[in-house]
Amino acid sequence: MSQGARRPEPADIAFVFQGRVGHDEKATLTELIGSLRELAPGCLIIVSTWEDCEALVRTLGADTVVLSQDPGALHSIRADGKLDNNVNRQIVSSREGLKRCDRPFSVKMRTDAVLTSMGFLDLYAEYGELGGTTRLLVPRLFTVDPELFEHMPMHVSDWFQFGTTEALRRYWDCPLMTAEEASWYGSRPYARRSTHFDRRIYCRFAVEQHIARSYAAELGLPVPDFHNDTRPEVMAAHRELLGRHLVVADLDQLGLVLPKYDWAEQSEFQNLNCVDFIDWLGTALDVMQVPPTADQRALIRARKKRKTSMRLLYSLTRPFWRLLSRRSLKPVINFLLGQLSTRRAERG
């Protein structure tokens, strides 16, 4: 295993807050920008948003404000029409904000996110150049494990990302999603093996996949042809992307809080559905063919047992998950998932 990277200094970092700024986001951003001046003295703060938000963002206290024309939303991500597809908004605001960064490192994050510490710098110093490759740090929520409930390889969290400015610019220099891709399953059948969870997606790729897939293709990796394409070569490329080009971290390791998504942080379903730090570490060491330490081996083994147990339970109860996924049953299901997977792992 290679030596750790140099811990970046706060003055080496540009923070790009991207997305729409309404009155709620303005209050959060004003407070966050003020705290960043203390957490990261000398950093560059950029807000990248839409032209119609100009009146709200000029008084935020950012160093730079980037105003772009809003490309608008596409057809809903979900087949039930309940989740807007803002992928092109994300791409444009992130890309244009990153163009204005003049520091060697950058953070790309949402306008409704909160940083409570600079923990991600310590994480980068330890793992950011692991194996001799420059990596991007991303949160576990929602970096999806395609081998459990939602079979979406290269579904990499876009809430918060940290790395070299060059790498982040490459990541966000991706094509916009077309209207045809956004309505993909309106005129095409799902793959025959698609589960209840797979059939909730209406677009060719989930937002996170569309962006990460473009980055993976630039890295020369095989990429999925549709959202739940789990061919062996695609799954191997998914592991290569995570294991050699990313660091997947828990929110507390990053120093990140997303009040709007506190429910996801507390969800046992998402705890299992997503790749956490231990999952990532096991993948990275395996991809690099580096033997884990005794302590790492114990943590990785325990996590794998728990996921294997849940995978078996899911396969046995799969016909009932359409009913079990109802909102009214989610608290009960979260409790049962925690109890059942833990007990099976302990017995295993």
C-alpha positions in Angstrom: 0.0 0.0 0.0 1.4 3.4 -1.0 2.1 6.2 1.5 -0.7 8.6 2.3 -1.2 11.9 0.4 -0.4 15.4 1.6 -3.2 16.8 3.7 -4.5 19.8 1.6 -4.5 23.1 3.3 -7.9 25.0 3.5 -6.4 27.8 1.2 -5.9 25.1 -1.4 -9.6 24.4 -1.7 -12.5 25.9 -3.7 -16.0 25.1 -2.5 -18.6 25.0 -5.2 -22.2 25.1 -4.0 -24.4 24.2 -6.9 -28.2 24.2 -7.3 -31.2 26.4 -7.0 -31.1 28.9 -4.2 -34.5 29.7 -2.7 -35.3 31.4 0.6 -34.7 28.1 2.5 -31.4 27.4 0.9 -30.3 31.0 1.3 -30.7 30.8 5.1 -28.7 27.5 5.2 -26.0 28.8 2.8 -25.5 32.1 4.6 -24.9 30.2 7.8 -22.6 27.7 6.1 -20.5 30.2 4.3 -20.0 32.1 7.6 -18.9 28.8 9.3 -16.6 27.9 6.4 -14.7 31.1 6.9 -13.7 29.7 10.3 -13.4 26.0 9.3 -11.4 26.7 6.1 -9.7 30.1 6.3 -8.4 31.3 3.0 -10.7 28.9 0.9 -12.5 30.1 -2.2 -16.3 29.9 -2.0 -18.4 29.8 -5.2 -22.1 29.6 -5.6 -23.3 28.3 -9.0 -27.0 28.7 -9.6 -29.6 30.1 -12.1 -30.1 33.6 -13.4 -33.5 34.0 -11.7 -31.8 33.5 -8.3 -29.5 36.5 -8.7 -31.3 38.7 -6.2 -31.0 36.0 -3.5 -27.4 35.0 -4.0 -25.6 38.4 -4.3 -25.8 38.9 -0.5 -24.7 35.4 0.6 -21.0 36.4 1.2 -19.6 34.1 -1.5 -16.4 35.1 -3.3 -17.8 34.3 -6.7 -21.4 33.9 -8.0 -21.9 32.0 -11.3 -25.3 32.5 -13.0 -26.4 30.1 -15.7 -29.5 29.7 -17.8 -31.6 27.0 -16.2 -31.8 23.9 -18.6 -35.0 22.8 -16.8 -36.1 19.4 -15.5 -36.8 16.2 -17.6 -39.4 13.6 -17.2 -39.6 12.1 -13.7 -36.9 9.6 -12.7 -39.6 7.3 -11.3 -42.2 5.4 -13.2 -44.8 6.8 -10.7 -43.9 10.4 -11.6 -43.0 11.4 -8.1 -39.3 12.4 -8.4 -38.1 15.2 -10.7 -35.2 14.5 -13.0 -32.8 17.5 -12.5 -29.7 15.8 -13.9 -29.0 18.5 -16.5 -29.4 21.2 -13.8 -26.8 19.4 -11.8 -24.4 19.0 -14.7 -24.6 22.6 -15.8 -24.4 24.2 -12.4 -21.5 21.9 -11.3 -19.6 22.2 -14.5 -19.9 26.0 -14.7 -18.9 26.5 -11.0 -15.9 24.2 -11.4 -14.7 26.3 -14.3 -14.2 29.2 -11.9 -12.0 27.3 -9.5 -8.4 28.4 -9.3 -7.3 26.2 -6.4 -5.7 22.7 -6.8 -8.5 21.0 -4.8 -12.3 21.5 -5.0 -15.5 20.4 -3.1 -18.7 20.1 -5.1 -21.7 20.1 -2.8 -25.4 20.9 -2.7 -26.8 24.2 -1.6 -28.8 22.5 1.2 -25.8 20.6 2.6 -24.0 21.5 5.9 -20.3 20.9 6.8 -19.6 20.5 10.5 -15.9 19.7 10.2 -13.1 19.3 7.7 -12.9 15.5 8.3 -12.7 14.8 4.6 -9.2 16.3 4.5 -7.9 13.7 7.0 -9.6 11.0 5.0 -8.0 12.3 1.8 -4.6 12.4 3.4 -5.0 8.7 4.3 -6.7 7.3 1.2 -6.9 10.0 -1.5 -3.9 8.6 -3.4 -4.1 5.0 -2.3 -2.5 2.7 -4.8 -1.0 5.6 -6.6 -4.2 6.9 -8.2 -5.9 10.2 -7.5 -9.3 9.5 -6.0 -12.5 11.4 -5.5 -14.2 11.3 -2.0 -17.9 10.6 -2.1 -20.5 9.8 0.6 -22.0 6.3 1.1 -25.6 7.8 0.6 -26.5 7.1 -2.2 -23.6 5.1 -3.6 -25.6 2.0 -4.4 -24.5 -1.6 -3.9 -25.8 -3.2 -7.2 -25.7 -6.6 -5.7 -28.5 -6.2 -3.2 -31.8 -4.4 -3.7 -31.3 -1.9 -6.5 -29.2 -3.3 -9.3 -27.6 -0.1 -10.5 -23.8 -0.3 -11.1 -21.9 3.0 -11.1 -24.6 4.8 -9.0 -22.2 7.1 -7.2 -23.4 9.7 -4.7 -23.4 13.3 -6.1 -24.3 15.1 -2.8 -20.7 15.9 -1.9 -17.5 15.2 -3.8 -13.9 16.2 -3.0 -10.7 15.8 -5.0 -8.4 17.6 -7.3 -10.0 20.3 -9.3 -8.8 18.6 -12.5 -10.5 15.3 -11.5 -13.7 16.9 -10.6 -13.8 18.9 -13.8 -13.4 15.6 -15.7 -16.1 14.0 -13.7 -18.7 16.7 -14.5 -17.7 17.3 -18.1 -20.4 14.9 -19.2 -23.1 15.1 -21.8 -26.6 16.3 -20.9 -29.3 13.6 -20.6 -31.6 13.7 -23.6 -35.4 13.6 -23.5 -35.3 10.1 -25.0 -33.0 8.8 -22.3 -35.2 10.4 -19.6 -38.3 8.6 -20.9 -36.4 5.4 -21.8 -38.9 2.9 -20.4 -41.9 4.6 -21.7 -41.3 2.8 -25.0 -39.0 -0.1 -24.0 -39.4 -3.1 -21.8 -37.5 -3.7 -18.7 -34.9 -6.5 -18.6 -36.7 -9.8 -17.9 -34.9 -10.3 -14.6 -35.9 -6.8 -13.3 -37.1 -6.7 -9.7 -39.7 -4.5 -8.1 -37.0 -1.9 -7.3 -35.5 -2.0 -10.8 -38.9 -1.3 -12.3 -39.4 2.0 -10.4 -36.8 3.7 -12.7 -38.2 5.4 -15.8 -35.0 6.8 -17.4 -32.3 4.9 -19.1 -29.9 5.6 -16.2 -30.5 7.1 -12.8 -29.1 10.6 -12.4 -26.0 9.4 -10.5 -25.3 6.7 -13.0 -25.6 9.0 -16.0 -22.8 11.2 -14.6 -20.5 8.4 -13.1 -20.9 6.3 -16.2 -19.5 9.1 -18.4 -16.5 9.4 -16.1 -16.0 5.6 -16.1 -16.1 5.5 -19.9 -13.4 8.2 -20.0 -11.3 6.1 -17.7 -11.6 3.3 -20.3 -13.9 1.1 -18.3 -16.9 -0.9 -19.7 -20.1 0.8 -18.8 -23.8 -0.3 -18.5 -26.1 0.0 -21.4 -29.2 0.5 -19.2 -29.7 1.2 -15.5 -29.8 -2.5 -14.3 -27.2 -3.8 -16.7 -25.2 -6.2 -14.5 -23.2 -8.1 -17.1 -20.0 -9.6 -15.5 -17.8 -7.1 -17.3 -19.9 -4.2 -16.1 -19.9 -5.4 -12.5 -16.1 -5.8 -12.7 -15.8 -2.3 -14.0 -18.1 -1.0 -11.2 -15.7 -2.6 -8.7 -12.7 -1.1 -10.5 -14.3 2.4 -10.4 -14.9 2.2 -6.7 -11.7 0.4 -5.8 -9.2 2.4 -7.8 -10.7 5.8 -8.5 -13.0 6.7 -5.5 -13.1 6.7 -1.7 -16.6 6.0 -0.3 -17.0 7.4 3.2 -19.6 7.6 5.9 -21.1 11.1 6.5 -19.5 11.6 9.9 -16.0 10.8 8.4 -16.6 13.6 5.9 -18.0 16.0 8.4 -21.2 16.3 6.3 -24.8 16.7 7.3 -27.8 16.7 5.0 -30.8 17.7 7.1 -33.2 17.0 4.2 -32.0 13.4 4.0 -31.8 12.6 7.7 -34.3 9.8 7.1 -31.8 8.1 4.7 -29.0 8.2 7.3 -31.4 6.5 9.8 -32.7 3.9 7.3 -31.6 0.3 7.8 -32.7 -0.4 4.2 -30.3 2.3 2.9 -27.6 1.1 5.3 -27.7 -2.2 3.5 -28.5 -0.9 0.1 -25.5 1.5 -0.1 -21.8 1.0 -0.1 -20.4 2.1 3.3 -16.7 2.7 4.1 -16.0 -0.9 5.1 -17.6 -2.2 1.9 -15.4 0.3 -0.1 -12.3 -0.6 1.8 -12.8 -4.3 1.1 -13.3 -3.6 -2.5 -10.3 -1.3 -2.8 -7.9 -3.7 -1.1 -9.2 -6.6 -3.3 -8.9 -4.6 -6.5 -5.4 -3.5 -5.6 -4.5 -7.0 -4.4 -3.4 -5.7 -1.0 -4.0 -8.0 2.0 -6.0 -6.3 4.8 -4.7 -6.1 8.3 -6.2 -8.4 11.0 -8.6 -5.6 12.2 -9.6 -4.7 8.7 -10.2 -8.3 7.8 -12.6 -8.7 10.8 -14.6 -5.7 9.9 -14.8 -6.6 6.2 -15.8 -10.1 7.0 -18.6 -9.1 9.4 -20.0 -6.6 6.9 -19.9 -9.2 4.1 -21.7 -11.7 6.3 -24.4 -9.2 7.0 -24.9 -8.4 3.3 -24.9 -12.0 2.3 -27.5 -12.8 4.9 -29.7 -9.9 3.6 -29.2 -11.0 0.0 -30.5 -14.5 0.9 -33.5 -13.1 2.9 -34.3 -10.8 0.0 -34.3 -13.6 -2.5 -36.7 -15.6 -0.3 -39.1 -12.7 0.2 -38.8 -11.0 -3.2 -42.4 -11.7 -4.2 -43.7 -9.7 -1.3 -41.5 -6.6 -1.6 -44.0 -4.6 -3.7 -46.3 -4.7 -0.6 -43.5 -4.3 1.9 -42.2 -1.1 0.2 -45.4 0.8 1.1 -44.5 4.0 3.1 -46.7 3.0 6.1 -44.7 -0.2 6.5 -41.2 1.3 6.2 -40.5 1.8 9.9 -41.4 -1.9 10.6 -39.3 -3.1 7.6 -36.3 -1.1 8.8 -36.5 -2.6 12.2 -36.9 -6.2 10.8 -34.0 -5.7 8.4 -31.7 -4.7 11.2 -32.8 -7.6 13.4 -32.9 -10.3 10.8 -29.7 -9.5 8.9 -27.7 -9.1 12.1 -28.9 -12.4 13.6 -28.2 -14.4 10.4 -24.8 -12.8 10.1 -24.0 -13.8 13.7 -25.1 -17.4 13.1 -23.1 -17.5 9.8 
